[in-house]
Amino acid sequence: MKQLKNRYIPRLFRAATLVAVMTAPTLALAQAQPEIHTGFQKKEAVRAKSFMISAANPHASRAGYAILKRGGSAVDAAIAAALMLTLVEPQASGIGGGGYMLHWSQTKNALDAYDAAVVAPKAVKPDHFLDSDGDPVKRSKAGFGGRTVGVPGQLRLFAEIHAKHGKLPWQDLFQPTIALAEKGFSVSPRLHKQTHGKRKKFTDPTATSYFLNEDGEAWPVGHRLVNKPLADTLRQVAERGVDAFYTGAIAQDIANAVTNASEHPFPVTAKEIAAYRIKPHAPICTTYRQHRVCGVGPSTTGGLTVAMTLRLLQPFDMAGLGPNSPDAVHLFLEASKLAYADRSQYIGDPDFVPVPIAGLLDHAYLAERAKKIDPASSMGRPSAGLPPMRKAWNHAPNDTPESPSTTHLTAVDKDGNAVSFTTTIGRGFGSGIMTRGFLLNDQLLAFSFRPTKDGDPVANAPAGGKRPRSSMSPTIIFRPDGRVRLVVGSPGGTRIIGYVTKTIVAVLDWNLDIQSAISLPHFAARTRTAELEKGTLATRFAEGLEDKDHPVKVRHLTSGLHGIEIMPDGTLVGGADPRREGIALGG
């Protein structure tokens, strides 16, 4: 891809100057680097007649494909693929973390949303990340160890959804990962680079000996990694059910690993682990271009913020402008900023703060907010609005960075059931603590380090039993006639919302197939800076955006979008992000 033309350089220099003087919360967001960039590999759309899965690693896609080919449900395939990701993509997700899922039941004509986010241990207090002087600790010092670990939710989710929607035996879903963990798998280029970049994070002896050689270096590409402890853990859960993980020796080992961590030990009990429960939710839905767009509600901000962004774009002719227009990109960025402002102010764990869901989705409110978008000029950094139906609210805005090291998978089975599942262990390799063959998350870092701002409480402040805020945005979109059209989601920290929304716009407004929509160069904005994807044609928008007063930053934007579109004739079209190593498979 060609470099920026020389005439762009002065403008980009001015943009860099503007970025350098951003406010502290904005700077914190800017410094939340995307997951390590490992190149861009062109991928073609995959077509199938009956079933399909798209996941972030070929081993995971193959595991899900085999389950679907046997007649398994979308839930069966998603579980098998996600378990495999615990082994082959350990930097991003696993049974030591949590996530959010949407499930569409074709036979029941029902959409269900599940919150399986991690939960803070009871001992967590609002000052969890403050030092002895009452100041936030540096993220570089807080970003690993025991005090970052929340009680994991992934396996509890799998047990519940399998009981409702599974077709194959529970034990069968674990066998592909158990077999590969015992046989060993080859370290991929992406896993090698991720491990190399995070090797200083490994202070836990178990994780160090697994991920690094005796010289403290990442295992080379092609090295065979064997994980018999993980195979044993999964075998116990397969044979004895999910309580084998949440009670007994495994739960006690998790509690011991966190409580006695070599870095930042923090008390958590086996009783707390046993008490973990997922939260079924009514899905968050809105209409966009006559389509019904649905996601998961709080504790994730994703479903609400995707919906708000789309409704803010509703008055504008995005289809007429097309994907090559800097004017369309400008409108997208302005809508994104308005939605992010409300996200920052109002959304947290609804068990702890009143979230004005109905008000944030109110069409009249969003239509009025959309009037703030000037097609000719950037609004800068917007403030949150005043949605209707809001309860007494005195919370301060908060732009806490979130981990980009997450994963997403989608699955559709032969009966038309669909799963959209985003899951994470937090930043790359989570807390760095490894027990029983899997890594524990560091998702408590997604809490605000400051529990108050200017005297007002922050909605996303730490608290025992609370779920940290997330941007994960698993999404399912329905045609005007009610049939499923699109199943999609992405990792990417706070940029997830933008990645997913851009893909939806690309499909619904610009008529791109799902692979082309995923591959489309990224453009994003969360506070005031326009981010353009480095090394792609997105950089051609720099001059036009600067002319509209956007500060511009060119950077790698490493999403991990995976999606399936169901065409009117029932054909399945799958896409996998060229920025990662995943594939779509169907039959």
C-alpha positions as CSV (number, residue, x, y, z in Angstrom):
1,M,0.0,0.0,0.0
2,K,1.4,3.4,-0.9
3,Q,2.6,5.8,1.8
4,L,0.8,9.1,2.5
5,K,1.6,11.7,-0.2
6,N,3.9,14.5,0.9
7,R,1.1,17.1,0.9
8,Y,-0.5,15.3,3.8
9,I,2.5,15.5,6.1
10,P,2.1,19.1,7.4
11,R,-1.6,18.4,8.1
12,L,-0.7,15.2,9.9
13,F,2.0,17.0,11.9
14,R,-0.6,19.6,13.0
15,A,-2.9,16.7,14.0
16,A,-0.2,15.1,16.0
17,T,0.3,18.4,17.9
18,L,-3.3,18.5,18.7
19,V,-3.3,14.9,19.9
20,A,-0.4,15.7,22.2
21,V,-2.5,18.3,24.1
22,M,-5.6,16.2,24.5
23,T,-7.3,16.0,27.9
24,A,-6.1,13.3,30.2
25,P,-9.0,10.8,29.7
26,T,-8.6,11.2,25.9
27,L,-4.9,10.6,26.2
28,A,-5.5,7.5,28.2
29,L,-7.8,6.2,25.4
30,A,-5.2,7.1,22.8
31,Q,-2.5,5.1,24.7
32,A,-4.6,2.0,24.8
33,Q,-2.8,0.4,22.0
34,P,-4.5,-2.1,19.7
35,E,-3.5,-5.7,19.8
36,I,-0.1,-6.2,18.1
37,H,-0.3,-5.8,14.4
38,T,0.7,-9.0,12.5
39,G,-0.1,-8.0,8.9
40,F,-3.0,-8.1,6.5
41,Q,-3.8,-11.2,4.6
42,K,-6.4,-10.9,1.9
43,K,-9.3,-13.2,2.3
44,E,-12.2,-14.2,0.1
45,A,-15.8,-14.6,1.2
46,V,-16.8,-18.2,1.9
47,R,-20.2,-19.6,0.8
48,A,-22.2,-22.5,2.1
49,K,-25.7,-23.9,1.8
50,S,-26.4,-25.4,5.3
51,F,-24.1,-24.3,8.1
52,M,-21.1,-22.1,8.9
53,I,-18.7,-20.9,11.5
54,S,-16.2,-18.1,11.5
55,A,-13.6,-17.9,14.3
56,A,-10.2,-16.3,15.1
57,N,-8.0,-19.4,14.5
58,P,-8.2,-22.2,12.0
59,H,-8.1,-24.9,14.7
60,A,-11.1,-23.3,16.3
61,S,-13.0,-23.0,13.1
62,R,-12.3,-26.6,12.2
63,A,-13.5,-27.8,15.7
64,G,-16.8,-25.9,15.2
65,Y,-17.1,-27.1,11.6
66,A,-16.8,-30.7,12.7
67,I,-19.5,-30.3,15.3
68,L,-21.9,-28.6,12.8
69,K,-21.2,-31.3,10.2
70,R,-22.2,-33.9,12.8
71,G,-25.5,-32.2,13.2
72,G,-24.6,-30.2,16.2
73,S,-26.3,-26.8,17.0
74,A,-24.8,-23.4,16.7
75,V,-24.3,-23.4,20.4
76,D,-22.5,-26.7,20.3
77,A,-20.2,-25.4,17.6
78,A,-19.6,-22.1,19.5
79,I,-18.6,-24.0,22.6
80,A,-16.2,-26.3,20.8
81,A,-14.6,-23.4,19.0
82,A,-14.3,-21.3,22.1
83,L,-12.7,-24.1,24.1
84,M,-10.2,-24.6,21.3
85,L,-9.3,-20.8,21.4
86,T,-8.4,-21.3,25.1
87,L,-5.6,-23.5,23.8
88,V,-4.5,-21.9,20.5
89,E,-5.3,-18.3,21.1
90,P,-4.5,-18.0,24.8
91,Q,-3.5,-14.3,24.6
92,A,-7.1,-13.3,23.8
93,S,-9.7,-15.5,25.5
94,G,-10.3,-18.7,27.4
95,I,-12.1,-20.4,30.3
96,G,-10.4,-18.1,32.7
97,G,-12.4,-15.1,31.4
98,G,-15.9,-14.1,30.4
99,G,-18.0,-12.5,27.6
100,Y,-21.3,-11.8,26.1
101,M,-23.5,-13.9,23.8
102,L,-26.6,-13.5,21.5
103,H,-28.5,-16.6,20.5
104,W,-31.2,-16.8,17.9
105,S,-33.5,-19.8,18.1
106,Q,-35.1,-20.4,14.7
107,T,-37.6,-22.9,16.0
108,K,-38.7,-20.8,19.0
109,N,-38.4,-17.5,17.0
110,A,-36.6,-16.0,20.0
111,L,-33.5,-14.0,20.6
112,D,-31.7,-14.3,24.0
113,A,-28.8,-12.3,25.3
114,Y,-26.4,-13.4,28.0
115,D,-24.0,-11.5,30.2
116,A,-21.2,-13.8,31.3
117,A,-18.7,-11.0,32.2
118,V,-16.3,-11.5,35.1
119,V,-17.3,-10.4,38.5
120,A,-15.1,-8.5,40.9
121,P,-14.2,-10.3,44.2
122,K,-16.1,-9.2,47.2
123,A,-13.0,-7.6,48.7
124,V,-12.7,-5.0,45.9
125,K,-13.4,-1.5,47.1
126,P,-13.7,1.9,45.2
127,D,-10.1,2.6,46.0
128,H,-8.9,-0.6,44.4
129,F,-6.5,1.1,42.0
130,L,-5.5,4.1,44.2
131,D,-2.2,4.4,45.9
132,S,-1.5,5.4,49.5
133,D,-1.9,9.1,48.5
134,G,-5.2,8.5,46.9
135,D,-3.9,8.8,43.3
136,P,-4.5,6.2,40.6
137,V,-1.6,3.8,40.2
138,K,0.1,3.7,36.9
139,R,-1.5,1.2,34.5
140,S,1.9,-0.2,33.7
141,K,2.3,-1.2,37.3
142,A,-1.3,-2.3,37.8
143,G,-1.7,-4.3,34.6
144,F,-1.0,-7.8,35.8
145,G,-1.2,-10.0,38.9
146,G,-3.9,-11.0,41.4
147,R,-5.7,-7.7,41.9
148,T,-6.7,-7.6,38.2
149,V,-8.6,-10.9,38.3
150,G,-12.4,-11.3,38.2
151,V,-14.3,-14.5,38.8
152,P,-14.6,-16.1,35.3
153,G,-17.9,-16.7,33.7
154,Q,-17.3,-18.5,30.4
155,L,-17.9,-22.1,31.4
156,R,-21.0,-21.3,33.4
157,L,-22.4,-19.7,30.3
158,F,-21.5,-22.8,28.2
159,A,-23.3,-25.1,30.6
160,E,-26.5,-23.0,30.7
161,I,-26.8,-22.5,27.0
162,H,-25.9,-26.1,26.2
163,A,-28.7,-27.2,28.5
164,K,-31.1,-25.1,26.6
165,H,-29.8,-25.3,23.0
166,G,-27.3,-28.1,22.7
167,K,-27.9,-31.2,20.5
168,L,-24.7,-33.2,20.9
169,P,-23.5,-34.6,24.2
170,W,-21.6,-32.1,26.5
171,Q,-18.6,-34.3,26.6
172,D,-18.2,-34.4,22.8
173,L,-17.7,-30.6,22.7
174,F,-14.5,-30.9,24.7
175,Q,-12.8,-33.7,22.8
176,P,-11.2,-31.7,20.0
177,T,-9.4,-29.4,22.4
178,I,-8.4,-32.2,24.8
179,A,-6.9,-34.2,21.9
180,L,-4.9,-31.2,20.5
181,A,-3.7,-30.1,24.0
182,E,-2.3,-33.6,24.6
183,K,-0.8,-33.9,21.1
184,G,0.4,-30.4,20.8
185,F,0.0,-27.6,18.3
186,S,2.4,-25.5,16.3
187,V,3.0,-21.9,17.5
188,S,1.5,-19.6,14.9
189,P,3.2,-16.4,13.7
190,R,0.6,-14.4,15.5
191,L,1.0,-16.2,18.8
192,H,4.7,-16.0,18.6
193,K,4.6,-12.2,18.0
194,Q,2.1,-11.7,20.8
195,T,4.2,-13.7,23.2
196,H,7.4,-11.9,22.2
197,G,5.7,-8.5,22.8
198,K,4.3,-9.5,26.2
199,R,7.2,-11.7,27.5
200,K,8.0,-9.3,30.4
201,K,4.4,-9.9,31.6
202,F,5.3,-13.5,32.5
203,T,6.3,-13.4,36.2
204,D,4.2,-16.4,37.2
205,P,6.4,-19.4,37.0
206,T,3.8,-21.7,35.4
207,A,3.0,-19.2,32.6
208,T,6.7,-18.5,32.1
209,S,7.7,-22.1,31.6
210,Y,4.8,-22.7,29.2
211,F,5.1,-19.6,27.0
212,L,8.9,-18.9,27.1
213,N,12.0,-21.0,26.6
214,E,14.8,-21.2,29.1
215,D,16.4,-18.0,27.8
216,G,13.1,-16.1,28.5
217,E,12.3,-15.8,24.8
218,A,9.0,-16.6,23.0
219,W,8.9,-20.1,21.5
220,P,9.6,-19.8,17.7
221,V,7.0,-20.2,15.0
222,G,6.4,-23.9,14.5
223,H,7.3,-25.0,18.0
224,R,5.0,-27.7,19.3
225,L,3.2,-26.6,22.5
226,V,1.7,-29.3,24.6
227,N,-0.7,-28.4,27.4
228,K,-1.6,-31.6,29.4
229,P,-2.8,-29.6,32.4
230,L,-5.5,-27.9,30.3
231,A,-6.4,-31.3,28.8
232,D,-6.9,-32.6,32.4
233,T,-9.0,-29.6,33.4
234,L,-11.3,-29.9,30.4
235,R,-11.6,-33.7,30.8
236,Q,-12.8,-33.2,34.4
237,V,-15.4,-30.6,33.2
238,A,-16.5,-32.8,30.3
239,E,-17.0,-35.8,32.6
240,R,-18.3,-34.2,35.8
241,G,-20.1,-31.1,34.4
242,V,-19.4,-27.4,35.0
243,D,-19.4,-27.8,38.8
244,A,-16.0,-29.5,38.4
245,F,-14.7,-26.1,37.5
246,Y,-16.6,-23.9,39.9
247,T,-16.3,-26.1,43.0
248,G,-13.7,-28.4,44.4
249,A,-10.0,-28.6,43.6
250,I,-10.1,-26.5,40.4
251,A,-11.9,-23.6,42.1
252,Q,-9.6,-23.8,45.1
253,D,-6.6,-23.7,42.8
254,I,-8.0,-20.5,41.1
255,A,-8.5,-18.9,44.4
256,N,-5.0,-19.8,45.6
257,A,-3.4,-18.6,42.4
258,V,-5.0,-15.1,42.8
259,T,-4.7,-14.9,46.6
260,N,-1.0,-15.9,46.5
261,A,0.0,-14.3,43.2
262,S,3.6,-13.3,42.9
263,E,2.5,-9.9,41.8
264,H,-0.3,-7.9,43.5
265,P,-1.9,-10.8,45.4
266,F,-5.5,-10.2,46.2
267,P,-8.0,-12.3,48.2
268,V,-10.6,-14.3,46.5
269,T,-12.3,-17.4,47.9
270,A,-13.5,-20.7,46.4
271,K,-17.0,-19.9,47.7
272,E,-17.1,-16.7,45.6
273,I,-16.1,-18.7,42.5
274,A,-18.9,-21.3,43.2
275,A,-21.4,-18.5,43.6
276,Y,-20.8,-17.1,40.0
277,R,-24.0,-16.9,37.9
278,I,-24.6,-15.5,34.4
279,K,-27.3,-12.9,33.7
280,P,-29.8,-13.5,30.9
281,H,-31.0,-10.2,29.4
282,A,-33.6,-8.9,27.1
283,P,-31.6,-8.0,24.0
284,I,-31.0,-4.3,23.1
285,C,-32.6,-3.6,19.7
286,T,-33.2,-0.7,17.4
287,T,-34.2,-0.2,13.8
288,Y,-31.8,1.0,11.1
289,R,-32.8,1.2,7.4
290,Q,-35.8,-1.0,8.2
291,H,-33.6,-3.7,9.7
292,R,-33.8,-4.7,13.4
293,V,-30.3,-4.5,14.9
294,C,-29.8,-6.3,18.2
295,G,-27.0,-6.6,20.8
296,V,-26.4,-7.2,24.5
297,G,-27.2,-4.6,27.2
298,P,-25.2,-3.5,30.2
299,S,-22.8,-4.4,31.8
300,T,-21.4,-4.2,28.2
301,T,-21.9,-0.8,26.6
302,G,-21.7,-2.4,23.1
303,G,-25.3,-3.1,22.3
304,L,-26.5,0.4,23.4
305,T,-23.7,2.3,21.8
306,V,-23.9,0.5,18.4
307,A,-27.6,1.2,18.4
308,M,-27.2,4.8,19.3
309,T,-24.5,5.3,16.6
310,L,-26.8,3.8,13.9
311,R,-29.8,5.9,14.9
312,L,-27.7,9.0,14.8
313,L,-26.7,8.1,11.2
314,Q,-30.3,7.4,10.3
315,P,-31.1,10.9,9.0
316,F,-28.1,10.9,6.6
317,D,-27.8,9.5,3.1
318,M,-24.9,7.1,3.9
319,A,-25.9,5.0,0.9
320,G,-25.7,7.9,-1.5
321,L,-22.3,9.0,-0.2
322,G,-20.8,5.6,-0.4
323,P,-17.7,4.1,1.3
324,N,-15.2,6.1,-0.7
325,S,-16.5,9.5,0.5
326,P,-14.7,11.6,3.1
327,D,-18.1,13.1,3.8
328,A,-19.5,9.7,4.8
329,V,-16.5,9.0,7.0
330,H,-17.0,12.4,8.6
331,L,-20.6,11.7,9.4
332,F,-19.7,8.3,10.8
333,L,-17.1,9.8,13.1
334,E,-19.4,12.5,14.4
335,A,-22.1,10.0,15.2
336,S,-19.6,7.8,16.9
337,K,-18.4,10.6,19.1
338,L,-21.9,11.5,20.2
339,A,-22.7,7.9,21.1
340,Y,-19.4,7.5,23.0
341,A,-20.1,10.6,25.0
342,D,-23.4,9.1,26.3
343,R,-21.7,5.7,26.8
344,S,-19.0,7.3,28.9
345,Q,-21.5,9.2,31.1
346,Y,-24.4,6.8,31.7
347,I,-23.5,3.1,31.3
348,G,-22.2,0.8,34.0
349,D,-23.3,-2.4,35.7
350,P,-27.0,-1.9,36.1
351,D,-27.0,-3.8,39.4
352,F,-25.0,-0.8,40.8
353,V,-26.0,2.2,38.8
354,P,-29.3,3.2,37.1
355,V,-28.7,3.0,33.4
356,P,-31.3,5.0,31.4
357,I,-31.6,2.4,28.6
358,A,-35.0,3.5,27.3
359,G,-33.9,7.1,27.2
360,L,-30.6,6.4,25.4
361,L,-32.5,4.5,22.7
362,D,-35.4,7.0,22.4
363,H,-35.7,7.9,18.8
364,A,-36.8,11.5,19.4
365,Y,-33.8,12.0,21.7
366,L,-31.4,10.6,19.2
367,A,-32.9,12.6,16.3
368,E,-32.3,15.7,18.3
369,R,-28.8,14.7,19.1
370,A,-28.2,14.0,15.4
371,K,-28.8,17.7,14.7
372,K,-25.5,18.4,16.4
373,I,-23.8,16.8,13.4
374,D,-22.6,19.4,10.9
375,P,-21.8,17.9,7.5
376,A,-19.2,20.6,7.0
377,S,-17.3,20.6,10.3
378,S,-16.2,18.5,13.3
379,M,-17.9,19.3,16.6
380,G,-14.7,18.5,18.5
381,R,-15.3,16.6,21.6
382,P,-19.0,16.5,22.5
383,S,-20.6,16.3,25.9
384,A,-23.1,13.7,26.9
385,G,-26.7,14.6,26.2
386,L,-29.7,14.5,28.6
387,P,-31.8,11.5,27.6
388,P,-35.4,11.3,28.7
389,M,-36.6,8.9,31.4
390,R,-33.3,9.3,33.3
391,K,-33.3,8.9,37.0
392,A,-31.5,11.3,39.3
393,W,-28.0,11.2,37.9
394,N,-24.9,12.8,39.2
395,H,-22.3,10.4,37.7
396,A,-19.2,11.8,36.0
397,P,-18.0,10.7,32.6
398,N,-15.3,8.1,32.4
399,D,-13.1,7.0,29.4
400,T,-11.5,3.9,30.9
401,P,-9.3,2.1,28.4
402,E,-10.3,-1.5,27.7
403,S,-8.3,-4.5,26.5
404,P,-8.1,-5.1,22.7
405,S,-7.0,-8.7,23.2
406,T,-10.4,-10.3,22.9
407,T,-11.9,-12.7,20.4
408,H,-15.2,-13.1,18.5
409,L,-16.9,-16.0,16.8
410,T,-20.1,-16.6,14.9
411,A,-22.0,-19.7,14.0
412,V,-25.1,-20.7,12.1
413,D,-26.4,-24.3,12.1
414,K,-28.5,-26.2,9.5
415,D,-31.7,-25.3,11.3
416,G,-31.1,-21.6,11.1
417,N,-30.1,-21.1,14.8
418,A,-27.3,-18.5,15.2
419,V,-24.7,-17.5,17.8
420,S,-22.7,-14.3,18.1
421,F,-20.2,-14.6,20.9
422,T,-17.5,-12.1,22.1
423,T,-15.2,-13.3,24.9
424,T,-12.0,-12.2,26.6
425,I,-9.4,-12.6,29.3
426,G,-8.6,-8.9,29.1
427,R,-5.3,-7.5,27.8
428,G,-2.8,-9.8,26.1
429,F,-2.4,-13.0,28.2
430,G,-4.7,-11.6,30.9
431,S,-3.3,-11.3,34.4
432,G,-0.3,-13.5,33.4
433,I,-1.4,-15.9,36.1
434,M,-1.7,-19.5,34.8
435,T,-3.3,-22.4,36.7
436,R,-4.5,-25.8,35.6
437,G,-3.4,-25.0,32.0
438,F,-5.3,-21.8,31.4
439,L,-4.7,-18.1,32.0
440,L,-6.8,-16.0,34.4
441,N,-8.2,-12.7,33.2
442,D,-7.2,-9.2,34.1
443,Q,-10.6,-7.6,33.4
444,L,-10.8,-5.6,36.6
445,L,-8.5,-3.2,34.7
446,A,-11.7,-2.2,32.8
447,F,-13.0,-0.4,35.9
448,S,-12.2,3.3,36.3
449,F,-9.1,3.8,38.4
450,R,-10.7,7.0,39.7
451,P,-14.0,6.2,41.6
452,T,-14.9,9.9,41.5
453,K,-14.3,12.9,39.3
454,D,-14.8,16.5,40.4
455,G,-16.7,15.2,43.4
456,D,-19.2,13.1,41.4
457,P,-19.1,9.3,41.4
458,V,-18.1,7.4,38.3
459,A,-20.6,4.8,37.0
460,N,-17.8,2.3,36.3
461,A,-16.0,2.6,39.7
462,P,-14.7,-0.6,41.2
463,A,-16.9,-2.5,43.7
464,G,-17.1,-6.1,45.0
465,G,-19.6,-8.2,43.1
466,K,-19.7,-5.7,40.2
467,R,-19.0,-6.4,36.5
468,P,-16.5,-4.0,34.9
469,R,-17.8,-2.1,31.9
470,S,-17.1,-3.5,28.4
471,S,-17.4,-2.5,24.8
472,M,-18.0,-6.1,23.5
473,S,-20.7,-5.9,20.8
474,P,-22.0,-9.3,19.6
475,T,-24.7,-8.4,17.1
476,I,-27.5,-10.1,15.2
477,I,-29.4,-8.2,12.5
478,F,-32.9,-9.1,11.1
479,R,-34.3,-8.3,7.7
480,P,-37.6,-6.3,7.6
481,D,-39.5,-9.6,7.2
482,G,-37.9,-10.9,10.5
483,R,-35.4,-13.3,9.1
484,V,-31.8,-13.2,10.3
485,R,-29.5,-11.3,7.9
486,L,-26.2,-10.8,9.6
487,V,-24.3,-12.2,12.6
488,V,-21.2,-10.3,13.5
489,G,-18.8,-9.0,16.2
490,S,-15.2,-8.1,16.9
491,P,-12.5,-7.7,19.5
492,G,-10.7,-4.4,19.8
493,G,-11.2,-2.7,23.2
494,T,-13.2,0.5,23.1
495,R,-12.9,0.4,19.3
496,I,-15.1,-2.7,19.1
497,I,-18.2,-0.5,18.8
498,G,-16.8,1.4,15.8
499,Y,-15.5,-1.7,14.1
500,V,-18.9,-3.5,14.4
501,T,-20.9,-0.4,13.4
502,K,-18.7,0.3,10.4
503,T,-19.3,-3.3,9.2
504,I,-23.1,-2.9,9.6
505,V,-23.1,0.3,7.6
506,A,-20.9,-1.3,5.0
507,V,-23.4,-4.2,4.5
508,L,-26.7,-2.3,5.0
509,D,-25.9,1.1,3.3
510,W,-23.1,0.2,0.9
511,N,-24.2,-3.3,-0.1
512,L,-20.8,-4.9,0.5
513,D,-20.7,-8.6,1.2
514,I,-19.6,-9.5,4.7
515,Q,-16.0,-10.3,3.8
516,S,-15.6,-7.0,1.9
517,A,-17.3,-5.1,4.8
518,I,-14.9,-6.7,7.3
519,S,-11.9,-6.0,5.1
520,L,-12.9,-2.4,4.5
521,P,-10.2,-0.1,5.9
522,H,-11.0,1.2,9.4
523,F,-11.9,4.8,10.4
524,A,-12.9,5.5,14.0
525,A,-13.4,8.2,16.6
526,R,-14.3,7.9,20.3
527,T,-13.6,11.4,21.7
528,R,-12.3,13.9,19.2
529,T,-9.5,12.4,17.2
530,A,-10.2,10.7,13.8
531,E,-8.2,7.5,13.6
532,L,-7.4,6.1,10.2
533,E,-6.0,2.6,9.6
534,K,-2.3,2.6,8.8
535,G,-1.2,1.0,5.6
536,T,-4.7,1.1,4.0
537,L,-6.7,3.3,1.7
538,A,-8.3,4.9,4.7
539,T,-5.3,7.3,4.8
540,R,-6.7,9.0,1.7
541,F,-9.4,10.6,3.9
542,A,-6.8,12.5,6.0
543,E,-6.9,15.7,4.1
544,G,-10.7,15.9,3.7
545,L,-11.1,15.2,7.4
546,E,-8.6,17.8,8.4
547,D,-10.4,20.3,6.2
548,K,-13.4,19.6,8.5
549,D,-11.3,20.4,11.6
550,H,-10.7,16.8,12.7
551,P,-7.3,16.1,14.3
552,V,-6.1,12.9,12.5
553,K,-4.0,10.0,13.7
554,V,-2.9,7.2,11.4
555,R,-2.3,3.9,13.2
556,H,-2.8,0.2,13.1
557,L,-6.4,-0.7,14.0
558,T,-6.3,-4.4,14.6
559,S,-9.9,-5.6,14.7
560,G,-10.9,-9.3,14.7
561,L,-14.2,-9.2,13.0
562,H,-16.0,-12.5,12.2
563,G,-19.4,-12.5,10.5
564,I,-21.9,-14.5,8.6
565,E,-24.5,-13.1,6.3
566,I,-27.6,-15.1,5.4
567,M,-28.7,-14.2,1.9
568,P,-32.4,-14.1,0.8
569,D,-32.2,-17.6,-0.8
570,G,-30.7,-19.0,2.4
571,T,-27.0,-19.1,1.2
572,L,-24.5,-18.4,4.0
573,V,-21.7,-16.0,3.3
574,G,-18.9,-16.0,5.8
575,G,-16.1,-13.5,6.4
576,A,-13.0,-13.5,8.6
577,D,-10.8,-10.5,9.5
578,P,-7.7,-10.3,7.3
579,R,-5.9,-8.6,10.2
580,R,-5.9,-11.8,12.2
581,E,-5.5,-15.5,11.4
582,G,-9.1,-16.8,11.5
583,I,-11.1,-18.4,8.8
584,A,-14.8,-19.1,8.0
585,L,-15.8,-22.7,7.1
586,G,-19.2,-24.0,6.0
587,G,-21.0,-26.9,4.4
